[in-house]
Amino acid sequence: MIADELRIIGSTQTNVVMAAEVTRVAQRALGARPPAPRKEGLGQLIYPFDGALAWAAVTYLRTPTRVLWDVYRSRQTRLEPLYDELVADIAGDARPLIRDRDGISVEARRVEVVAAGERQVVGTVKNALIDAAARRGVRLHVDPERPATRWVARGDASGLVVSIDLGGGSLSQRGWRRDAGEAPLREHLAAVLLMLGRFDPRRDALVDPMCGSGTIPIEAIHAARATPRPASALPALAVLGLARPAEPLFPDAAPLVIGCDHDLAVLSVARDNARAAGVAGDVVWQRADVARLAPGLVADIARERGRPAPTTGLLLANPPYGERLDDPGLDELYAAIAATCRRFRGWRAGFLVGSPALELAFQRAIGRPRIKKPLANANLRAYFYLYEL
Ligand SMILES: C[S@@+](CC[C@H](N)C(=O)[O-])C[C@H]1O[C@@H](n2cnc3c(N)ncnc32)[C@H](O)[C@@H]1O
């Protein structure tokens, strides 16, 4: 049957953060509050489909990994009836989802609801699309490399859902990463951490004391401005008639953002990444050991840029976890991080970390976290901690 919903997918445990970002973006870009979403699991939001909301979502959202338009739904568990149902739905669908001579690609994810393998489901959906389009005089062909629209078949509690991937793949990759450095944070998770840390660019300085390849500082600038994804990265919007001109939603945002690391080589990677991300002049990169970081250094950097010393801000990082949980070096490092945080009175500090040793070090030096939230990082179990300093 025909479906018509906007599905926003992110990491598990990020539903609330994603919903808050959807509301903020919709209000600013469209001047309207979106309806309350239906939540599926801990990492998916579903809204009634609305073309303007879909455009705003895929153009501006930074916390999700995918934005899909669910267009067909089937409870069939065998391939032949699935094909027949899809052909009937697609052939009779008045929505402009397909254009003559367009290339398409089809992928399948978790399709155990159908008694067949992923490849067979892909073949069935692809054939249904091409055959049903042909009945309408529309010629489609398969183009896995540069499709006009990417189609996704995925199973959920109600059966098989066929969607168009409006972002054309993972939205986590922003396109600027040249060299990952060691254990980079995925970009959408950096956006999640900024929201969980309540980063307010009008008021807060942002310091990542262990910035590695620079993901958090780079993300902080784009999140502050709500930089749109370029139209060239979102070809499906034009195909589906959903494209609109897009400008940054907060073009004047200019927070003080500093990335520190003790490793000069990774700082040079971070600089290259910032250049590729178009924020070379917006982030200050500083070689510093986290143990030596202090408000005085941040004040000096602010003064050099003609700004007042910040009185509040967010220290945000994903520190090394270490190879082993009982690595004695880690205890020392986490104690140094906690001691540094004590110097930043009036600030907040947020960390994504897989080892419980950080919480113990902070328990001794600072106290209990304001927020402790499970959040997987690259499939490793981790927690996000937020401390008021
Ligand atoms: C897990 S990585 C951070 C990854 C980063 N968020 C990214 O996206 O690339 C941890 C970083 O901490 C840095 N680091 C480790 N010990 C440090 C210390 N004592 N002072 C400053 N940086 C340190 C490492 O050089 C490494 O770049």
PDBQT file of the ligand as one rigid body, heavy atoms in Angstrom, charges set to zero:
ROOT
HETATM    1  C1  LIG A 401      39.832   9.680  20.623  1.00  0.00    +0.000 C 
HETATM    2  S1  LIG A 401      40.903  10.912  20.034  1.00  0.00    +0.000 S 
HETATM    3  C2  LIG A 401      39.835  12.269  19.696  1.00  0.00    +0.000 C 
HETATM    4  C3  LIG A 401      39.216  12.138  18.347  1.00  0.00    +0.000 C 
HETATM    5  C4  LIG A 401      38.594  13.404  17.842  1.00  0.00    +0.000 C 
HETATM    6  N1  LIG A 401      37.367  13.759  18.551  1.00  0.00    +0.000 N 
HETATM    7  C5  LIG A 401      38.321  13.280  16.359  1.00  0.00    +0.000 C 
HETATM    8  O1  LIG A 401      37.164  13.349  15.952  1.00  0.00    +0.000 OA
HETATM    9  O2  LIG A 401      39.274  13.062  15.602  1.00  0.00    +0.000 OA
HETATM   10  C6  LIG A 401      41.733  11.445  21.454  1.00  0.00    +0.000 C 
HETATM   11  C7  LIG A 401      42.772  12.530  21.228  1.00  0.00    +0.000 C 
HETATM   12  O3  LIG A 401      43.303  12.902  22.492  1.00  0.00    +0.000 OA
HETATM   13  C8  LIG A 401      44.610  13.344  22.292  1.00  0.00    +0.000 C 
HETATM   14  N2  LIG A 401      45.304  13.313  23.596  1.00  0.00    +0.000 N 
HETATM   15  C9  LIG A 401      45.666  12.225  24.320  1.00  0.00    +0.000 A 
HETATM   16  N3  LIG A 401      46.273  12.601  25.467  1.00  0.00    +0.000 NA
HETATM   17  C10 LIG A 401      46.280  13.968  25.480  1.00  0.00    +0.000 A 
HETATM   18  C11 LIG A 401      46.747  14.947  26.392  1.00  0.00    +0.000 A 
HETATM   19  N4  LIG A 401      47.364  14.586  27.524  1.00  0.00    +0.000 N 
HETATM   20  N5  LIG A 401      46.580  16.243  26.081  1.00  0.00    +0.000 NA
HETATM   21  C12 LIG A 401      45.976  16.613  24.923  1.00  0.00    +0.000 A 
HETATM   22  N6  LIG A 401      45.534  15.730  23.999  1.00  0.00    +0.000 NA
HETATM   23  C13 LIG A 401      45.665  14.418  24.280  1.00  0.00    +0.000 A 
HETATM   24  C14 LIG A 401      45.167  12.379  21.268  1.00  0.00    +0.000 C 
HETATM   25  O4  LIG A 401      46.285  12.936  20.595  1.00  0.00    +0.000 OA
HETATM   26  C15 LIG A 401      43.942  12.160  20.359  1.00  0.00    +0.000 C 
HETATM   27  O5  LIG A 401      44.019  13.013  19.238  1.00  0.00    +0.000 OA
ENDROOT
TORSDOF 0
